[in-house]
Amino acid sequence: MSVTDTTSSLSMTDLLANSSVKSTSTAANGLAAATQSATGSKSLGKDAFLQLLVTQLKNQNPLSPQDNGAFVAQLAQFSSLEGITSLNTTVSSLASNFSSSQALQASSLVGRSVIAQTGTAKISDASKGLTGTVNLTSSISDGTVKISDSSGNVVRTLNLGSQPAGSASFSWDGKDSSGALVPAGTYTFKANAPVNGTATDLATYLPATVNSVTISQTGGELMLNLAGLGAIALSKVQTIGI
């Protein structure tokens, strides 16, 4: 007596195919769950990357496993991510230290006298006079520094004479052309000299007092707020005095 099995049987190919579909589905679900667990609504970080890699290993298709070279490449990416994260931390720390250094530097400058590249000076006591310098790009045979008051009137003209290239100093005793002391106020200094046969305006460096300092929040240059003259970049300061 024979018994006939009328139920449908699955071939080995069908079993492997079903296994492949289930593995793929499981892998996709596992990766999705890992992503959600590791990141939530945040961007991927190194911990999330490692968790996703482990999940990928657990849920890879047994019929088509991940190539070893691909895993090595992913591990290399993980190492690079770790290095970038450490670099960002180091750079942030350096930026913080730089800001602290700027704040300390700024506090030491308040109240100090500086000589900065500017064309104006605030005179509170003319009897003390003023000493400045002119930046010469080349030697000159003659030159002048004209001093004007706030109304634009020239009160005194100083002769520079023959000077070599570099910084040429000049002194003003605080008196006008008639020998009288000028009143307190803001005065403009304009240096001019013939350079290669052409009359050329020259940069002047004059004394001023630092009232306050502005620190950049983006890592920019310190700005010195000079009494009666406004803000000027620290790089334009030639000398810092007492």
Secondary structure as the mmCIF struct_conf table of DSSP 4:
data_model
#
loop_
_struct_conf.conf_type_id
_struct_conf.id
_struct_conf.beg_label_comp_id
_struct_conf.beg_label_asym_id
_struct_conf.beg_label_seq_id
_struct_conf.end_label_comp_id
_struct_conf.end_label_asym_id
_struct_conf.end_label_seq_id
BEND BEND1 THR A 7 THR A 7
HELX_RH_AL_P HELX_RH_AL_P1 MET A 12 THR A 39
TURN_TY1_P TURN_TY1_P1 GLY A 40 SER A 41
BEND BEND2 LYS A 42 LYS A 42
HELX_LH_PP_P HELX_LH_PP_P1 SER A 43 LEU A 44
HELX_RH_AL_P HELX_RH_AL_P2 LYS A 46 LYS A 58
TURN_TY1_P TURN_TY1_P2 ASN A 59 ASN A 59
TURN_TY1_P TURN_TY1_P3 PRO A 62 LEU A 63
BEND BEND3 SER A 64 SER A 64
HELX_LH_PP_P HELX_LH_PP_P2 PRO A 65 ASP A 67
HELX_RH_AL_P HELX_RH_AL_P3 ASN A 68 LEU A 109
TURN_TY1_P TURN_TY1_P4 VAL A 110 GLY A 111
STRN STRN1 SER A 113 GLN A 117
BEND BEND4 GLY A 119 GLY A 119
STRN STRN2 THR A 120 ILE A 123
BEND BEND5 SER A 124 SER A 124
HELX_RH_3T_P HELX_RH_3T_P1 ALA A 126 LYS A 128
STRN STRN3 LEU A 130 LEU A 136
BEND BEND6 THR A 137 SER A 138
STRN STRN4 ILE A 140 ILE A 140
BEND BEND7 SER A 141 SER A 141
STRN STRN5 THR A 144 SER A 148
TURN_TY1_P TURN_TY1_P5 SER A 150 SER A 151
BEND BEND8 GLY A 152 GLY A 152
STRN STRN6 VAL A 154 ASN A 159
BEND BEND9 SER A 162 SER A 162
STRN STRN7 GLN A 163 GLN A 163
BEND BEND10 ALA A 165 ALA A 165
STRN STRN8 GLY A 166 TRP A 172
BEND BEND11 GLY A 174 GLY A 174
STRN STRN9 LYS A 175 LYS A 175
TURN_TY1_P TURN_TY1_P6 SER A 177 SER A 178
BEND BEND12 GLY A 179 GLY A 179
HELX_LH_PP_P HELX_LH_PP_P3 ALA A 180 ALA A 180
STRN STRN10 LEU A 181 LEU A 181
HELX_LH_PP_P HELX_LH_PP_P4 VAL A 182 PRO A 183
BEND BEND13 ALA A 184 ALA A 184
STRN STRN11 GLY A 185 VAL A 195
TURN_TY1_P TURN_TY1_P7 ASN A 196 GLY A 197
STRN STRN12 THR A 198 LEU A 202
STRN STRN13 THR A 204 THR A 214
HELX_LH_PP_P HELX_LH_PP_P5 ILE A 215 SER A 216
TURN_TY1_P TURN_TY1_P8 GLN A 217 THR A 218
BEND BEND14 GLY A 219 GLY A 219
STRN STRN14 MET A 223 LEU A 226
TURN_TY1_P TURN_TY1_P9 ALA A 227 LEU A 229
STRN STRN15 GLY A 230 ALA A 233
HELX_RH_3T_P HELX_RH_3T_P2 LEU A 234 LYS A 236
STRN STRN16 VAL A 237 ILE A 240
#
